[in-house]
Amino acid sequence: MDRRERKTTLEEVLRTAYESMQARVWTAIVGVAQTYNPALQTCSVQPAVNGRQRNPDGSWTSKQMPLLLDCPVQFAGGGGLTLTFPIAPGDEVIVLLSSRCIDTWFESGFAEGGSVDLANAQNDPPEWRMHNLSDGFVIPSVHSMPRALTVDPVSACLATDDGLAYIKLNPVTHSIDMVASGGITMNGLTIDAAGITTANGIVLETHTHTSASPGSPTSPPLP
């Protein structure tokens, strides 16, 4: 039994009731990705924080939270541009819980015309559940202290976690620094890890030409 249940003061009764209500409201929770569906951009997540269950004798037992299924993954984007990432099992994420059911919105989007019409039943959720574990959005790439990244203190950086490939944009020098240990490919142009450049099958550093006679134009580059 909770000791406060023996008290009769109104303040303690209200505090106990309020805490009981809070225990039923979900806002956000950290978790670990289990599976990822890149076609639907949904993820299953195992919460990394246990819940607890009250026993008949008044004691508490820790309980693993249920697996959160089919959570839409939210990537940074806007204006027709989106920055996406693959999500691997074991990635740490945060799940934001919607205050209302998201099923209709996720399946169909807004009502026709993209407007939010309060009188349109298309925008009504199929259930009126609130702050439920079924209505989570996954935000990828949160990091606990053991998985903290090495962050450039000046530049904006897109990098692999191991630091072997990155693009840095410096706001002070307005320079771009790019490193790719596996090479770079762009529109048929390839730069390998040694800096050798190949364009349309022609190695720029070592290619040759032929000429019919002195002073005449050279031939196209030979592979």
Secondary structure, 3 states (H helix, E strand, C coil): CCHHHHCCCHHHHHHHHHHHHHCCCCCEEEEEEEEEECCCCEEEEEECCCEEEECCCCCEEEECCCCEEEEEECCEEECCEEECCCCCCCCEEEEEECCCCCHHHHHHCCCCCCCCCCCCHHHCCCCCCCCCCCCEEEEECCCCHHHCCCCCCCCEEEECCCCCEEEEECCCCCCEEEEECCCEEECCEEECCCCCEEECCEECCCCECCCCCCCCCCCCCEC
